[in-house]
Amino acid sequence: MLNKISLSLLIIIGSVPISKAQLVSSIADSIMANSNNIPYIHSGITYLPDGSGASYTSILTHTVFGSTDTIQNAGDISTICMNIEHSYIGDLTIKLECPNGQQTTLSDTYNGGAGGSGGGSTFLGDALDNNIGNVGDGWNYCFSESAFWGTMDTENFNQNWDTSIITPGQNVLSSGLFNLEESLDSLIGCPLNGDWTIIITDHLAADDGYIFNWQINFDTLLFPSGYNIGAATVTASGGVPPYHYFWSNGATTPSVNRLAPGTYTVQISDSDTVLKVGSLPNKTFSTVVITDGTITNVKVNLDEQFSTYPNPVVDKLNISLKGSDKNSTIQVYSLSGILLKEEMNKKESFQIDFENYPQGIYFVKVKTRDEIITKKIIKQ
């Protein structure tokens, strides 16, 4: 059985509110038949402290390709994605370095191109400005040669923004698929195996942020036979079709395949949402955890019956299941989809010990007789 997430839209014309059809989505995962999987994602929080010209790096290592396999053309890299929050986009340059040292610039909103947003005050993700120890909400940003948007700098100049929840009135660059500042052609000849590195440089003082995870997604034709055979499909209804899809790996179609075990999110918006002045975004979000060797129908229900606190958590996470079936199974997954803990529960309120887990993003899944509920947890 699939549960649905719904998000209603309210358009204000003058002083008269007009309701519009809800956009809803449901998602299911598929079987993972074996354990031959390419490590697609680097998980774990990397703090991006306030710095004037300081660079911070995060590395993802590949080892399963042939020893002579190299990037032959820009299309061999489908997307580069990251989940990040940082106050002030105008401080940053983001580069990708391949194992032999060749680099390309993904985003330069410090020097900038069109519009030149150096020093601009737009946030990446729902950030907390230079608030050490307090983590904001990371949003997904992807880069591709076939992106439907321009560069981050161009989209910021064009005011492609959402509004912060943490800091009301603050503009946040919309989550989506962006063009690159420099072509991926500069990576032709790079070996597929080895250390791929994200380099983020903060050029100005008075802000900070976090990168929660990042990934590089190669063309699936490069995958060794039998690797990454998971798949997921999301179904949308309501709102105003056609719908626009944005998966956390950069895919923009209802179905994604050739997936490794892990956690994937998809953001769906309707055609009325696209930068329409005077409207609230009609968007819905779904999350699926694809595990190795299991078939499940997953439903996500972010309702008021399931609450967790504190989030971020340091040691003990409190969970409340008011009004729902108390006979439940509790599971804790890593960001890469590894099951870390499973226990039975018969109480309305209980705790999970996070003290011995490293900093990063986790997913707590609660299974009752009628539903499966999943929430993202940040461990500090």
Secondary structure as GFF3:
##gff-version 3
##sequence-region A 1 380
A	DSSP	beta_strand	5	13	.	.	.	ID=ss1
A	DSSP	beta_strand	16	29	.	.	.	ID=ss2
A	DSSP	beta_strand	41	48	.	.	.	ID=ss3
A	DSSP	beta_strand	54	62	.	.	.	ID=ss4
A	DSSP	three_ten_helix	74	76	.	.	.	ID=ss5
A	DSSP	beta_strand	77	86	.	.	.	ID=ss6
A	DSSP	three_ten_helix	89	91	.	.	.	ID=ss7
A	DSSP	beta_strand	92	97	.	.	.	ID=ss8
A	DSSP	beta_strand	103	108	.	.	.	ID=ss9
A	DSSP	beta_strand	123	124	.	.	.	ID=ss10
A	DSSP	beta_strand	139	143	.	.	.	ID=ss11
A	DSSP	alpha_helix	152	157	.	.	.	ID=ss12
A	DSSP	beta_strand	161	163	.	.	.	ID=ss13
A	DSSP	beta_strand	171	173	.	.	.	ID=ss14
A	DSSP	beta_strand	176	178	.	.	.	ID=ss15
A	DSSP	three_ten_helix	184	187	.	.	.	ID=ss16
A	DSSP	beta_strand	194	202	.	.	.	ID=ss17
A	DSSP	beta_strand	209	218	.	.	.	ID=ss18
A	DSSP	three_ten_helix	220	222	.	.	.	ID=ss19
A	DSSP	beta_strand	230	238	.	.	.	ID=ss20
A	DSSP	beta_strand	243	247	.	.	.	ID=ss21
A	DSSP	beta_strand	255	259	.	.	.	ID=ss22
A	DSSP	beta_strand	262	270	.	.	.	ID=ss23
A	DSSP	beta_strand	283	290	.	.	.	ID=ss24
A	DSSP	beta_strand	306	309	.	.	.	ID=ss25
A	DSSP	beta_strand	316	321	.	.	.	ID=ss26
A	DSSP	beta_strand	328	334	.	.	.	ID=ss27
A	DSSP	beta_strand	339	345	.	.	.	ID=ss28
A	DSSP	beta_strand	349	353	.	.	.	ID=ss29
A	DSSP	beta_strand	360	367	.	.	.	ID=ss30
A	DSSP	beta_strand	372	379	.	.	.	ID=ss31
###
